[in-house]
Amino acid sequence: MSTVGPNRDSGAHGVEVEAIVATDHPLAAYGGVRIDEAVLQDLADAIRSGSFPMFIGHDIRRPLEPTVLDARVRQRPDGYKEVWIMFSVNADDWKQFERERVASGAPGGFSFTGSERVAMLPALSSDSVASVVLDADASHWSDEDLLAAAEDLRAIGAVSVGRRYQFALEPAAIVAVSLVVAPVLTGLFTNVLYDGLKRFLRRGRRTTFHFHVKRGDGSVIDARLETDDPETLRHAVDAFDRLVNPGQLNEWDEGQQNWKPLQRRSGAEQPPPTEPPTESP
């Protein structure tokens, strides 16, 4: 449901949208797992506080920048519970988004992503150059896959391992990697990172890697790579020292063999969701 009127913050022409972000229905993609009511409440609180990033289709290139008006947990008629949200966005942007959604046949709606910790593996050496948080979608990879990759990554630092849950109709094959690294990266670092991450590649099914890198100088860089090709992953990881655009989203350009900063697009330019972190409409 939506209504058009002045944006409450800026006075601009805006639209108020109501949507369901999550429910505690069993999720077939994850073997019937259900969200605990406490998690639903935490989600509603985070949305209401503005600390919850939102993206279109779980794609970090497509941020949604709404003004959240309200969010809360409600009882559903079928006996389950849901997180309801009301937010305001630019009306023209939203109309364009809806046109694209209808044209694509996408159902719309909202979903969110969260992670459940599986293990914490200590670094193999006291001279480690990084710490790693590794999350991979649990419908695409098993705990064994995650732990095997984490064993490789222990050569560069301690690894926190998590199952990633995307509460969507068709969870995407996403691997999220957060790294705190030394200012200068060695060949050992890139070799180990490649060896760990190549385990998530499958020919004919593209994997999306989300990188969140905090360097020793305090700069923070986000990057994205989508591929099914081990050589592309190898090239991108080897070029990690060229991730030099803090505050911007970078994406690997295989043709130019380099990381390129992306201009984050407005709502009017967002492609429609094909599957609706703690994230996403």
C-alpha positions in Angstrom: 0.0 0.0 0.0 1.3 3.5 -0.8 0.1 7.1 -0.6 1.6 10.1 -2.3 2.2 13.4 -0.4 5.0 15.7 0.8 8.1 14.0 2.2 8.1 14.6 5.9 11.8 15.4 6.1 12.4 17.5 3.0 9.0 18.7 1.7 9.8 17.0 -1.6 7.1 15.0 -3.4 7.2 11.6 -1.9 5.3 8.3 -1.5 4.7 6.5 1.8 5.0 2.7 1.4 3.9 -0.1 3.7 5.5 -3.5 3.4 6.2 -6.8 5.2 9.9 -7.3 5.7 9.9 -10.7 7.3 7.7 -13.4 8.9 8.4 -16.4 11.1 7.0 -18.8 8.5 9.2 -21.9 7.9 11.7 -21.4 5.0 12.0 -24.3 2.7 15.3 -23.1 1.2 16.9 -23.6 4.6 15.2 -26.8 5.6 12.2 -25.2 7.3 14.2 -22.9 9.7 12.1 -20.2 11.4 13.1 -16.8 12.7 12.7 -16.5 16.5 10.3 -13.8 17.6 13.2 -12.0 19.5 15.0 -11.8 16.1 11.9 -10.2 14.5 11.8 -7.7 17.3 15.5 -6.9 17.0 15.0 -6.4 13.2 12.1 -4.0 13.8 14.1 -2.0 16.3 17.1 -1.8 13.9 14.9 -0.6 11.0 13.2 1.9 13.2 16.5 3.3 14.5 17.9 3.8 11.0 20.8 1.4 11.6 19.6 -1.2 9.1 21.0 -0.8 5.5 18.5 -1.6 2.7 19.3 -2.8 -0.8 17.3 -3.9 -3.8 17.5 -7.6 -4.5 20.3 -8.1 -1.9 22.6 -6.2 -4.3 25.0 -3.8 -2.6 25.1 -1.7 -5.9 21.4 -0.9 -5.4 20.9 0.9 -2.1 17.4 2.1 -1.1 17.5 5.3 0.9 14.1 5.6 2.5 13.0 7.7 5.4 11.7 5.1 7.9 8.4 6.2 9.5 7.6 3.2 11.6 8.4 -0.5 12.0 7.0 -3.1 14.4 6.2 -6.8 14.9 2.6 -7.7 14.3 0.4 -10.8 14.7 -0.7 -12.3 11.4 -4.2 -13.8 10.8 -2.6 -17.2 10.0 -1.0 -17.4 13.5 2.5 -16.4 12.5 4.2 -13.0 13.2 5.6 -10.4 10.8 7.7 -7.3 10.8 5.8 -4.4 9.2 7.4 -1.3 8.0 6.3 2.1 6.7 8.8 4.4 4.9 8.9 7.4 2.6 10.8 7.6 -0.7 10.8 9.9 -3.8 7.5 9.3 -5.6 8.9 9.4 -9.1 11.6 6.9 -8.2 9.1 4.6 -6.6 6.8 4.7 -9.7 9.7 3.8 -12.0 10.7 1.0 -9.7 7.1 -0.4 -9.7 6.9 -0.2 -13.5 10.1 -2.2 -13.8 8.9 -4.7 -11.2 5.6 -5.3 -12.9 7.3 -5.6 -16.3 9.7 -8.2 -15.0 6.9 -10.2 -13.2 8.8 -9.9 -9.9 6.6 -10.2 -6.8 8.2 -7.3 -4.9 8.0 -7.4 -1.2 10.9 -7.3 1.3 13.3 -9.7 2.8 16.3 -9.5 5.0 19.7 -11.2 5.5 21.3 -12.3 8.7 24.0 -14.6 9.8 24.3 -17.3 12.4 27.8 -18.0 13.9 29.1 -21.5 13.3 32.6 -21.4 14.6 35.6 -19.3 15.5 38.9 -20.6 14.2 42.1 -19.2 15.7 45.0 -18.0 13.5 47.6 -20.5 12.6 50.4 -18.0 13.5 50.9 -15.2 16.0 52.2 -13.2 13.0 48.8 -13.2 11.3 48.2 -10.1 9.1 44.4 -10.1 9.1 41.2 -11.1 10.9 38.4 -12.5 8.8 34.6 -12.8 9.0 33.3 -15.3 6.5 29.5 -15.7 5.8 28.1 -17.8 2.9 24.5 -18.6 2.0 23.4 -21.8 3.8 21.1 -22.9 0.9 24.1 -23.0 -1.5 26.9 -24.2 0.7 27.1 -26.6 3.6 28.9 -26.1 7.0 31.6 -28.4 5.6 32.2 -26.0 2.7 32.4 -23.0 5.1 34.7 -24.7 7.5 37.0 -26.0 4.7 37.4 -22.4 3.4 38.0 -21.1 6.9 40.7 -23.7 7.4 42.5 -22.2 4.4 42.0 -18.6 5.6 43.5 -19.3 9.1 46.9 -18.9 7.5 46.3 -15.1 7.4 44.4 -14.7 10.6 41.5 -15.7 12.9 38.3 -16.6 11.1 34.7 -16.2 12.3 32.5 -18.4 10.3 28.7 -17.9 9.7 25.8 -19.3 7.9 24.1 -16.6 5.9 20.3 -16.6 5.6 18.5 -14.6 3.0 14.9 -14.6 3.8 13.8 -14.4 0.2 12.0 -16.6 -2.3 15.2 -17.6 -4.1 18.3 -16.9 -2.0 21.2 -15.7 -4.1 24.7 -17.3 -4.1 26.4 -14.7 -2.0 29.6 -14.9 0.1 30.3 -12.0 2.4 33.9 -11.5 3.5 34.9 -8.9 6.1 38.7 -8.3 6.5 40.8 -6.2 8.9 44.2 -6.2 7.2 47.7 -4.8 7.5 48.5 -1.7 5.3 50.7 -3.7 3.0 49.4 -7.0 1.6 51.8 -9.8 0.9 51.7 -12.5 -1.8 51.0 -15.0 1.0 47.8 -13.0 1.9 46.5 -13.0 -1.7 47.4 -16.7 -2.2 45.6 -17.8 0.9 42.5 -15.6 0.2 42.2 -17.0 -3.2 42.6 -20.6 -2.0 39.9 -20.1 0.6 37.4 -18.3 -1.7 37.8 -20.5 -4.8 35.9 -23.2 -2.9 32.7 -21.2 -3.4 33.0 -21.2 -7.2 30.8 -23.5 -9.3 31.0 -23.5 -13.1 27.8 -22.2 -14.7 26.5 -20.7 -11.5 27.9 -17.3 -10.7 28.9 -16.5 -7.1 28.7 -12.9 -5.8 31.4 -12.0 -3.3 30.9 -9.0 -1.1 34.1 -7.6 0.4 34.3 -5.2 3.4 37.9 -4.3 4.0 39.3 -2.2 6.9 43.0 -1.4 6.5 45.5 -0.7 9.1 45.3 3.1 8.4 41.6 3.0 9.4 40.2 3.4 5.8 37.3 1.2 4.9 36.5 -0.1 1.4 33.6 -2.1 0.0 33.9 -4.1 -3.1 31.9 -6.6 -5.2 32.8 -9.4 -7.5 30.4 -11.7 -9.4 31.9 -14.7 -11.3 32.1 -18.4 -11.8 35.6 -18.3 -13.2 38.6 -19.1 -11.0 40.9 -17.0 -13.1 38.7 -13.9 -12.6 38.7 -14.5 -8.9 42.5 -14.9 -9.0 43.0 -11.6 -10.8 40.7 -9.7 -8.5 42.3 -11.0 -5.3 45.8 -10.3 -6.7 44.7 -6.7 -7.2 43.5 -6.1 -3.7 46.2 -3.5 -3.1 44.5 -1.5 -5.8 41.4 -1.1 -3.8 42.0 2.5 -3.0 38.5 4.2 -3.1 37.3 4.4 0.5 33.7 5.3 1.0 32.8 4.0 -2.4 31.6 0.7 -3.7 34.2 -0.9 -6.0 33.5 -3.6 -8.6 36.0 -5.8 -10.4 36.4 -5.1 -14.2 37.9 -8.2 -15.7 38.4 -6.5 -19.1 40.5 -3.7 -17.6 42.0 -6.0 -14.9 41.2 -3.4 -12.2 38.8 -2.5 -9.4 36.6 0.4 -10.4 34.5 2.7 -8.2 30.8 2.6 -8.9 28.4 5.5 -8.8 25.6 4.3 -6.5 22.4 4.7 -8.4 19.2 6.4 -7.2 15.9 4.6 -6.8 14.7 5.6 -10.3 17.6 3.6 -11.8 17.2 0.5 -9.6 16.4 -2.7 -11.5 13.4 -4.5 -10.1 14.0 -7.2 -7.5 14.0 -10.7 -8.8 14.1 -12.1 -5.2 13.0 -9.9 -2.6 21.5 -7.5 4.8 20.2 -7.8 7.8 19.6 -5.8 4.4 17.0 -5.7 1.8 13.8 -4.9 0.0 
